[in-house]
Amino acid sequence: MNQDNPVIILIQIAVPLVLTFLLVYKYIDYLTKTTHFVCPACRSSFKLSKKDFAVALKTGVLNERIVTCPVCGYKGSMPIVKDRS
């Protein structure tokens, strides 16, 4: 078997990348559907879009992100709150 074949090398790189992307997308999709944030300044609850959730910075604390409140404009760390079922 020839390991220098460019097609095999491309498959070995592309398949794991595509699978990783799909798993991350499904995880973010699940989190955006089942969680929300509560602003500490104005106490409003809001959800983020998938894109905004994906780029929200982590703070180092478990289940906490740095996000901007769409109501009052406060930007800071907010915990992720699970929706009630």
SVG drawing of the C-alpha trace seen along z (x, -y; Angstrom):
<svg xmlns="http://www.w3.org/2000/svg" viewBox="-41 -50 46 52">
<polyline fill="none" stroke="black" stroke-width="0.4" points="0.0,0.0 1.3,-3.4 0.9,-6.0 2.2,-8.8 -1.0,-8.9 -2.4,-12.4 -6.0,-11.2 -5.4,-9.0 -3.7,-11.8 -6.6,-14.2 -9.1,-11.7 -7.1,-11.2 -7.1,-14.9 -10.6,-15.9 -12.7,-13.2 -11.6,-14.0 -12.0,-17.7 -15.5,-17.3 -16.5,-15.0 -15.1,-17.4 -16.9,-20.4 -20.2,-18.4 -19.8,-17.4 -19.1,-21.0 -22.0,-22.3 -24.4,-19.8 -23.1,-20.7 -23.6,-24.4 -27.0,-23.8 -28.0,-21.8 -26.7,-24.4 -28.4,-27.3 -31.7,-25.5 -31.6,-24.5 -29.8,-27.4 -30.0,-31.2 -28.2,-34.1 -29.4,-36.5 -27.9,-40.0 -26.7,-41.0 -27.3,-44.7 -30.9,-44.7 -32.0,-41.1 -33.3,-40.4 -33.1,-36.9 -31.9,-36.3 -30.6,-33.6 -27.6,-33.9 -27.6,-32.8 -25.4,-29.8 -22.8,-32.1 -22.7,-34.4 -22.5,-31.5 -19.6,-29.9 -17.5,-33.1 -18.4,-34.0 -15.2,-34.0 -14.9,-31.6 -13.9,-33.1 -12.2,-30.1 -15.1,-29.4 -17.3,-26.4 -20.4,-27.4 -19.7,-31.1 -19.1,-33.3 -18.4,-36.9 -21.4,-38.2 -23.2,-41.5 -26.8,-42.1 -29.0,-43.1 -31.3,-45.1 -28.9,-47.4 -25.6,-46.8 -23.8,-45.5 -20.8,-43.4 -19.3,-41.0 -19.2,-37.5 -22.6,-35.8 -23.3,-32.2 -25.1,-29.9 -28.5,-29.1 -30.4,-25.9 -34.0,-26.5 -36.8,-25.0 -38.5,-22.1"/>
</svg>
